[in-house]
Amino acid sequence: MEEATKKFIIEFVKRTIEVWVKTGKIFSLPKDFPRELKERKGVFVTLTKFGNLRGCIGFPYPTKTIIEGLRDAAIASTQDPRFYTLEKDELKDVRVEVSILGLAEKITGKTCDERIEKISRNDGVILKKSGREALFLPQVWEELPDKLTFLSQLCMKAGLTPNEWKEADLYKFHADIIREG
């Protein structure tokens, strides 16, 4: 992805958040934007404040164009249910990170060890079991570098016990990560 497109994405997401937080209005999609943002891909918008997570919402599957997904995820990230709603006075301290997801591929193997071997620390992972689902972006490896801990925490995020990843369907994906300045 070109630097001009990355810059456009960060500015668009920041402006969308600013307009939403200040006015409660949905920022209109621009008439002119990079053509590649018309593709359908999963996206996530992550907000941090002083280095701490402040919101992270997205759409893991390619159900929207990138630009529509970014707009919707930007707004939703300001209202992440794990945190209080983002306030106007926080805008100056919030940093934006965008993840544009590649297609997820199922991780197969005869044993748990074979499946674990197929996961790298560059992969995001989706876990599905018994109607429950959870996702970790590749950036989570920075905080959970051990594969067993990573998968156990992913299970708990899905409301499962820590070892249920052994019987769960696992999918991996790559993501283009775009960080603000």
C-alpha positions as CSV (number, residue, x, y, z in Angstrom):
1,M,0.0,0.0,0.0
2,E,1.4,3.4,-1.0
3,E,2.3,6.0,1.7
4,A,-0.2,8.4,0.2
5,T,-3.0,5.8,0.8
6,K,-1.8,5.1,4.3
7,K,-1.8,8.9,5.1
8,F,-5.3,9.2,3.6
9,I,-6.6,6.3,5.8
10,I,-5.2,7.8,9.0
11,E,-6.5,11.3,8.3
12,F,-9.9,9.9,7.2
13,V,-10.3,7.8,10.4
14,K,-9.2,10.7,12.6
15,R,-11.6,13.1,10.9
16,T,-14.4,10.5,11.2
17,I,-13.8,10.1,14.9
18,E,-13.5,13.9,15.5
19,V,-16.8,14.7,13.7
20,W,-18.6,11.9,15.5
21,V,-17.3,12.8,19.0
22,K,-17.9,16.5,18.5
23,T,-21.2,16.5,16.7
24,G,-22.7,13.0,16.8
25,K,-22.9,13.1,13.0
26,I,-21.5,10.5,10.6
27,F,-18.8,11.9,8.5
28,S,-19.7,11.5,4.8
29,L,-17.6,9.3,2.6
30,P,-15.4,11.6,0.4
31,K,-16.1,11.6,-3.3
32,D,-12.5,11.1,-4.2
33,F,-10.4,8.5,-2.4
34,P,-7.8,5.8,-3.3
35,R,-9.4,3.2,-5.5
36,E,-8.1,0.3,-3.5
37,L,-10.3,1.4,-0.6
38,K,-13.3,0.2,-2.7
39,E,-12.2,-3.4,-2.1
40,R,-14.0,-5.5,0.4
41,K,-11.8,-6.5,3.3
42,G,-12.0,-6.8,7.1
43,V,-10.8,-3.8,9.0
44,F,-10.2,-2.8,12.6
45,V,-9.6,0.6,14.2
46,T,-7.6,0.6,17.4
47,L,-7.4,3.7,19.7
48,T,-4.8,4.2,22.3
49,K,-4.3,6.9,24.8
50,F,-0.9,7.4,26.4
51,G,0.0,4.0,25.1
52,N,-3.0,2.2,26.6
53,L,-5.8,0.6,24.7
54,R,-8.8,3.0,24.6
55,G,-11.0,1.2,22.0
56,C,-10.7,-1.5,19.3
57,I,-13.6,-2.4,17.1
58,G,-13.7,-3.9,13.6
59,F,-15.2,-6.2,11.1
60,P,-13.2,-9.4,10.6
61,Y,-14.9,-10.4,7.3
62,P,-15.0,-8.7,4.0
63,T,-18.6,-7.6,4.2
64,K,-18.0,-3.9,3.5
65,T,-15.7,-1.9,1.3
66,I,-12.5,-0.8,3.2
67,I,-13.6,2.8,3.3
68,E,-17.1,2.0,4.6
69,G,-15.6,-0.4,7.2
70,L,-13.1,2.2,8.3
71,R,-15.8,4.8,8.8
72,D,-18.1,2.4,10.8
73,A,-15.2,0.9,12.8
74,A,-13.9,4.4,13.6
75,I,-17.2,5.5,15.1
76,A,-17.7,2.2,16.9
77,S,-14.2,2.3,18.4
78,T,-15.2,5.5,20.3
79,Q,-17.9,3.5,22.0
80,D,-16.1,0.2,22.7
81,P,-18.2,-1.4,25.5
82,R,-15.1,-2.2,27.5
83,F,-14.5,1.6,28.1
84,Y,-16.5,4.7,28.7
85,T,-17.5,6.7,25.5
86,L,-14.7,8.8,24.1
87,E,-15.0,12.4,25.1
88,K,-14.1,15.6,23.2
89,D,-11.3,16.5,25.5
90,E,-9.5,13.2,24.9
91,L,-9.2,13.7,21.1
92,K,-5.9,15.4,21.4
93,D,-4.4,12.4,23.3
94,V,-5.8,9.6,21.2
95,R,-3.6,7.8,18.6
96,V,-5.1,5.8,15.8
97,E,-4.0,2.4,14.4
98,V,-5.8,0.7,11.4
99,S,-5.6,-3.0,10.5
100,I,-6.7,-4.1,7.1
101,L,-7.2,-7.8,7.2
102,G,-6.4,-10.4,4.6
103,L,-8.6,-13.4,4.1
104,A,-8.5,-15.9,7.0
105,E,-7.4,-19.5,6.2
106,K,-8.3,-22.5,8.4
107,I,-5.4,-24.0,10.3
108,T,-5.3,-27.7,9.8
109,G,-3.2,-30.5,11.3
110,K,-3.6,-33.9,12.8
111,T,-2.3,-32.8,16.2
112,C,-2.5,-29.7,18.3
113,D,1.3,-29.3,17.9
114,E,1.0,-29.4,14.1
115,R,-1.6,-26.6,14.2
116,I,0.4,-24.5,16.6
117,E,3.5,-24.8,14.3
118,K,1.5,-23.2,11.5
119,I,0.8,-20.1,13.5
120,S,3.5,-17.3,13.3
121,R,3.8,-14.2,15.4
122,N,2.9,-12.2,12.2
123,D,-0.6,-13.8,12.1
124,G,-3.8,-12.7,13.6
125,V,-6.0,-15.6,14.8
126,I,-9.7,-16.3,14.8
127,L,-11.1,-19.0,17.1
128,K,-14.5,-20.5,16.7
129,K,-16.1,-23.1,18.9
130,S,-19.7,-23.9,20.0
131,G,-21.1,-20.7,18.5
132,R,-18.5,-18.6,20.2
133,E,-15.9,-16.6,18.3
134,A,-12.9,-14.4,19.2
135,L,-10.2,-12.6,17.3
136,F,-6.7,-11.4,18.1
137,L,-5.0,-9.0,15.7
138,P,-1.3,-9.7,15.0
139,Q,-0.4,-6.8,17.3
140,V,-1.5,-8.9,20.3
141,W,1.7,-10.9,20.0
142,E,3.5,-7.9,21.4
143,E,1.8,-8.5,24.7
144,L,1.3,-12.3,24.5
145,P,4.4,-13.6,22.8
146,D,3.9,-17.3,24.0
147,K,1.7,-19.3,21.6
148,L,0.0,-21.3,24.4
149,T,-0.8,-18.1,26.4
150,F,-2.0,-16.4,23.2
151,L,-4.4,-19.2,22.4
152,S,-5.5,-19.6,26.1
153,Q,-6.3,-15.8,26.3
154,L,-8.1,-16.0,23.0
155,C,-10.3,-18.8,24.4
156,M,-11.1,-16.7,27.4
157,K,-12.0,-13.8,25.2
158,A,-14.5,-16.1,23.5
159,G,-15.9,-17.1,26.9
160,L,-14.4,-20.6,26.7
161,T,-12.0,-22.3,29.1
162,P,-8.3,-21.8,28.4
163,N,-7.6,-25.1,26.7
164,E,-10.6,-25.3,24.5
165,W,-8.5,-24.0,21.6
166,K,-7.5,-27.7,21.2
167,E,-11.0,-28.6,19.9
168,A,-11.8,-25.3,18.3
169,D,-11.6,-24.2,14.7
170,L,-8.6,-21.9,14.3
171,Y,-8.0,-19.5,11.4
172,K,-5.1,-17.3,10.7
173,F,-4.8,-14.1,8.7
174,H,-2.3,-11.3,7.9
175,A,-3.0,-7.7,8.3
176,D,-1.6,-4.5,6.9
177,I,-1.1,-2.3,10.0
178,I,-1.1,1.5,9.6
179,R,-0.1,3.5,12.6
180,E,-0.5,7.2,13.1
181,G,2.7,9.2,12.8
